[in-house]
Amino acid sequence: GIGHRKTPQQRHYERLQEYIEKLEEYVERITICGPNRNSYSKTDHSATFMRIKKDYMGNDQLLPAYNVQFGIADEYIAVADVNQYRSDMDCFIPLLEQFHKTYGFYPKYPVADAGYGSYNNYIFCEQHGMEKYMKFPMFKKETTNTKYRDNPFRPVNFKIDEDGILRCPAGKAFHLKYRKNIKGNLYGRQEEIYQCEDCTDCSYATQCKRTDKNRIIRINEELTSMHQEVVDNLESIHGALLRMNRSIQSEGTFGIMKNNRWYKRIVRKGMKQVRLEIFLVSIGHNLYKYHKKKLRLKKAA
């Protein structure tokens, strides 16, 4: 018989229909995901897949989660915020904006751990009259590992001669090749890329570089000076007291909630409901702290 084979036009039409359906599906997913993340949960579109500290499966599994931020003052939760960002660095500015919206001013000394120290956050502090007391990712190694800090082959330890030329320990000149914009930067941060004039037959080559080509380094003098300012601030007596106070109050707040109150999982779904839950938990924590302080004062009297 002749049969019922589809014509080429029919097959092409059906193929185009499949493309249209897939395109609409991709547009919907990208819209749900938004510009600030690259994943979301099917059961809760507001949740983002993250690596959490408590990995129940024990295999480094990604789980849907929210990034909850607290600003602690005198053991009370002064400000709370919920974000979809996976990195704490991106949560610093929204938290302080929330603080300013609530109290009408910015804190003078925003102390934070190494997860918050970035160029964007340091510039934000400068623009709003705040001191830089947030550690940067390499803070501990920079302050405790003298071998790393004083390594003469680190670009930050290279000398600049009288003519303003950057020179390595072997005396070779490094010349500027180009400037590169940093992705995701809010203030136009650029890195300067330098390359050595000639690394051939250099006696320090095995210590200085890993390839056979002339060494290339990246330098950002502004960020380096910011890191030094942070080190000076946190290594001072005032900075040491602030760091100690932060570790007691901030980490203690999460410890009380997670271990003493067994609040380890958010039970609601959707950003609006999750914010409500976190705010209610924060209010409960503050009432608990207020009551305990009143009891201590009463006993002391």
Secondary structure, DSSP 8 states (H G I E B T S, - for coil): -------HHHHHHHHHHHHHHHHHHHHHHHHHH-TT-S---SS-TT-EEE--SS-TTSS---EEE-EEEEEEETTEEEEEEEE--SSGGGGHHHHHHHHHHHHSS--S--EE-TTS--HHHHHHHHHTT---EE--TTHHHHHH-HHHHT-TTSGGG-EE-TTS-EE-TT--EEEEEEEEE-TT-SS--EEEEEEES--TT-TTHHHH-SSSS--EEEE-HHHHHHHHHHHHHHHSHHHHHHHHHHHHHHHHHHHIIIIIS---S----SHHHHHHHHHHHHHHHHHHHHHHHHHHHHHH-
